[in-house]
Amino acid sequence: TAGFSIVEYTGNGTAGAKVAHGLSQAPEWIITKRLDSTNSWHGYHSSQGATKYFLLDSTNAFGTSALTWNNTAPDATTFTLGSGNTNNNPGNFIAYCWHSVEGFSSIGSYRGNHSNDGPFVYTGFKPTWLLIKNVSDASQWRLFDGKRNTFNPVTRSLRANTTTADFTGSTYYLLDFLSNGFKIRGAASTDMNSSGHFYA
């Protein structure tokens, strides 16, 4: 009911292999990690589709490859693997799977406008945890929360792709947590608000 599951599976190296995700509907966001190797964290985001993948521990833009998700979107019971680094044989993997739950969680995307009056993103509730990535550009994964930031503008962020400390103090990385979503306030930020760029 919370729209989140954790699944362990064994890779077989065969494109088209399916893994049961245990959710009540198709996941919109999946992150996988091989447990017995130094492979990167590979991910799926529904706004970009199953031809795309991301690396959580990298600043790279979203990549295109059938080797990750076999160009097949998850369905109500399973997600599909390619023959690449989400499905090495032999390999032990963990997968974290989410779908949006009204009033509780929201997985989506927005387009940047390079303005201090940045885009408003509707979630239907006040966010307390937010992760943002520029889909088409090499940039940081910006992670904000409502515990370090107790009033607007939200200024403190972590970067999921690095081991660096808490980041604060820049006018580039500002947003407001609102009662029904969030609004980007920093203009000059490839990480959050480049004109015309999509963010997941």
N, C-alpha and C positions, 0 to 999 in steps of 0.2 A: 504493500500500500504506500510505502514511502518512495517507490520508483527507483530502488537501488538494489543491485545484487552483486555478489562476489562469487566468481566461478573459477575453479581450477580445472585445467585440461592438459592433455598430453598431445603434442604435435605429431603429425604423421607425414608431413611434407607433401601432402596431396592437395592440389587446388580443388576447391569445392567442398572441403571438409566442413562440417557444421557442428556448432557447439550450442547446447541448450543454455539460455541465459537466465531462465527462472522468473522473468518478469511477466506482468499481466498484459504487456503490449510491447511493440518493437522498441528497443533502446534507441535514444537519440545521440548518445555519447558513450563511447567505449574506450577504455584505456587498457592495454595489455602489456605485460612484462614477462620475459623469460626469466625463470627463477634460478636456473643453473648456468647462466651465461651473462656476459656483460652487454648484451644487446640493449638498444635503446627502448624507451617507452613508446610504443606505437599506438595511435589513436584514430578513432572514427568520430566525425561530427556530422549530424544529419543535414545541416545547412549546406554542406559541401558535397554530400553524396559519397557513395561507396567506391568511386573511382579515385578518390582523394584519401590521403592519410596525413597525420601530423606526428611529429616527434616531440614529446613533452619536455625532454631534456636538451632541446636544441632551439636555436633562434630561427631555423630554416622556415621558409614559407611552406604551406601545405604542398605535399608532393603528389604526383599522379603515378599510380602503378597498380596493375591487377594482382601483383604479388602479395599485397597486403590483405585486401577484402574480397578478392576475386571479382571485383566490379559488381558485387551483389549486396543490395541493402539488407539489413537485418529484417526479420519478420517477427510475428507475434510470439514465436517460440525459440528461434535460433538466430545466431549470426554466422556468417560464412567466411572462411579463411582462404587466402591464396596459398601459394607454395613458398612464400618468403619468410620474413623474420617474425611473423605472428604464428608460424606453423612449422618451425624447424623439426626435423626428425633425426634423432630423438630430442625431445625438449619438453620441459615442464613449464607451464605458463599459469599466470593468474590474470583474470580479467575483471575489471570493475565496470559495471554497466548501469546507465541511468536513463530514465525518461522523465519528462516534465510531469509534475503533479500540481493541479490548480491550487493556488494559494500557498504553496509550499516550495516548489522549485520550478525553474524556468530555464530551458536550454534553447538558445536562438542565435541571432546575428544582427548586426547593424552596419550601416555605411557611414564612414567618417565624412566630415565636412570642413576640417581644418579651421574651426572657429571656436572662440571661447564660449559662444552660445552653441555648444555641441549638440549632437543628437540625443533625444530622449528615448530610452528603451523601456517599453512597458513589460512588467513582469506579473502584475496583479497583486503584489505584496511588497513590503519593504525588504530589500536584500540585506543579508548579513554576511554573505560570502560571495565573491565575484571573481571570476577568472576570465581574462581577455587576451586574445591573440590576433594579430594582423595575419589574415589568411594568405595574402599575396606578397608579403615582404619579409625580409630577415629582421626580426624584432624580438623583444623580450616577451615572455609570458608574464603579464601583470596580474597579481593576486591582491585583492582588497578584502577587508572584513570590517565588521561593526564593533569589534572589541578593542582593537587598537585605535580605531577612528570612531569616536562617540558623538561627533557633531560634524556638520558640513562646513567647508568642503572636506571631503575625504582626501587625505594627503599621503598616508603611509601605505606602502605596498611592498610585497615580496615578489621575487622573480623565480618562478618554478623551474626555470632552466639553469639556474646557477646556485652556488652555495653561499652567495654573498649575504650580508646582513640586511636587516630592515632598511628600506629606502624611504627617505622623506625629504621635504624641503624644496622640491622642484615645482615650478608653476606649470610644467609640461604635463604632469601626471595628476590631474585633479578631476574629481567627479563628486556628485551629490547622491547620497542614498535618499530616495523619496518614498512616500507611502505606497506608491504603486509601480515603482521601477527605479531607474537611475538615469542621471543626465551627465554627459561628458562636459567638462569645463576647460580642459587644457587643449589649446589649439595646436601648438608646434610639437606634436608627438606622433612619430611613426608607430609607436607601440599602441596608441589608442585612438588617433583621430586624424589620419592622413586623408586628404580630400579624395573621395571616390573609392577608397579602399574598403573592403569588407572585413569585418571583425567577427570572430566566433567566440 
